[in-house]
């Protein structure tokens, strides 16, 4: 049985909005906040509870932070209008952005100083699974943090990996995941466009390779966007310079060479430089297409 919580989701992008919808569907009183007021207003029309964050913070049981990076996470928690000082003792912050492990440990310590639990909880699964409450969460934190977040985890995820009893391991695992995910997207784009130079139609590429050993989850999920010529952002190009940059920063601190990650990063940087930062990350294929003078589906005219 679900125990209704007062939950705020801060950051109503494609992932955060789905998380807010899942909390609402699970019966939680859910508040949604975003720098885009239209997103917050839209959520209210769908059943979200209205109210300024400053006015409701003291009554919240959980705050789910689904913003872009460490700087935004810290601002949401401890900035000029930060929420943590207003939370009651025993409330929990579930932090979902991809951040360095050391940053997660710092936020855990700062929250702990005022009696607020912090769950290092990076997420994976995409916007569709977020809306279905079917995410995977790579979580680490104290047993009390897991207990405080149990109801929102049940509402938003089908798989919760408990990776440690303090913040940090969750973010470390997310960095490993993002290394693979970013490389797989870039490699998919390279393979699809390479195939085009040999007369392989993109739709045929998806049909065949998705059933062969060279496939990956990212290929099966992203390559159809290229075939459709639809770059509506479910996960944007702009995410990857940040996330792969974090991977390389962590690698540098560990004296670890990650040359394949660095090569993939440069393709996303190039895509952003082409003005594609706000498009779906499958648009990295346009970098290869430009360089090889290929015409991708949807660009025939």
Secondary structure, 3 states (H helix, E strand, C coil): CCCCCEEEEECCCHHHHHHHHHHHHCCCEEEEECCCHHHHHHHHHCCCCCCCHHHHHHHCCEEEECCCCHHHHHHHHHCCCCCHHHCCCCCEEEECCCCCHHHHHHHHHHHHCCCCEEEEEEEECHHHHHHHCCEEEEEECCHHHHHHCHHHHHHHEEEEEECCCCCCHHHHHHHHHHHHHHHHHHHHHHHHHHHHHCCCCHHHHHHHHCCCCCCCHHHHHHHHHHHHCCCCCCCECHHHHHHHHHHHHHHHHCCCCCHHHHHHHHHHHHHHHHHHCCCEHHHHHHHHHHHHCCCCCCCCC
